[in-house]
Amino acid sequence: MLSGHWQKLGRSTRVDDFELSGATDGIERSVMLTELVELLQPDQRLVIVRRFIAGKSIREIAQELGRSEGAVKQLQLRALENLREQLGRES
């Protein structure tokens, strides 16, 4: 009787293949993006990592690098354009 309860519970909490494949796609995309960030020019990579991983502001990054905020924005823009272009090729 108790084992039947656990069997029913196990069937009702099964993960759909669809949900699992969606999670796998997200992981693969993250790995691909990480690899592409590694291929960026050093200054662009630094800005992307500081901005989107460390969560720093443009102003903070500019102060760290001794550059203007405009220069950091330009580096970020070029890096994102490069990543979009590379992601388009990989898809």
C-alpha positions in Angstrom: 0.0 0.0 0.0 2.7 2.5 0.9 4.9 1.5 -2.0 2.0 2.2 -4.4 1.8 5.7 -3.0 5.5 6.3 -3.8 5.1 4.8 -7.2 2.2 7.2 -8.0 4.2 10.1 -6.6 7.2 9.2 -8.7 5.1 9.1 -11.9 3.4 12.5 -11.2 6.7 14.3 -10.6 8.5 13.0 -13.7 10.4 15.6 -15.7 9.1 16.1 -19.2 11.6 15.5 -22.0 10.6 18.9 -23.4 11.6 20.6 -20.2 14.9 18.8 -20.0 15.8 19.6 -23.6 15.1 23.3 -23.0 17.5 23.3 -20.0 20.1 21.5 -22.1 19.7 24.1 -24.9 20.3 26.9 -22.3 23.4 25.2 -21.0 24.8 24.7 -24.5 24.1 28.3 -25.4 25.9 29.5 -22.2 28.9 27.4 -22.9 29.0 28.7 -26.5 28.7 32.3 -25.3 31.5 31.8 -22.8 33.8 30.4 -25.5 32.9 33.4 -27.8 33.7 35.9 -25.0 37.1 34.3 -24.6 37.8 35.1 -28.3 37.1 38.8 -27.9 39.9 41.4 -27.9 41.3 41.7 -24.4 39.8 45.2 -23.8 36.4 44.1 -25.0 36.4 40.9 -23.0 37.4 42.9 -19.9 34.5 45.3 -20.3 32.0 42.5 -20.9 33.1 40.5 -17.9 33.2 43.5 -15.6 29.8 44.8 -16.9 27.7 41.6 -17.1 29.4 39.2 -14.8 30.7 41.5 -12.1 27.7 43.9 -12.5 29.8 47.0 -12.6 28.5 50.3 -14.0 30.1 52.0 -17.0 31.4 54.7 -14.7 33.1 52.1 -12.4 34.7 50.3 -15.4 35.9 53.6 -16.8 37.5 54.6 -13.5 39.2 51.1 -13.2 40.6 51.3 -16.8 41.5 55.0 -16.7 39.3 55.6 -19.7 36.3 57.8 -20.5 32.8 56.5 -20.1 32.3 57.0 -23.8 35.4 54.8 -24.6 34.0 52.1 -22.3 30.6 52.3 -24.0 32.2 52.0 -27.4 34.2 48.9 -26.2 31.0 47.4 -24.9 29.1 48.1 -28.1 31.7 46.6 -30.3 32.0 43.5 -28.1 28.3 43.0 -28.2 28.2 43.4 -31.9 31.0 40.8 -32.3 29.2 38.4 -30.0 25.9 38.8 -31.9 27.7 38.2 -35.2 29.4 35.1 -33.9 26.2 33.7 -32.4 24.5 34.2 -35.7 27.2 32.1 -37.4 26.9 29.4 -34.8 23.1 29.0 -35.0 
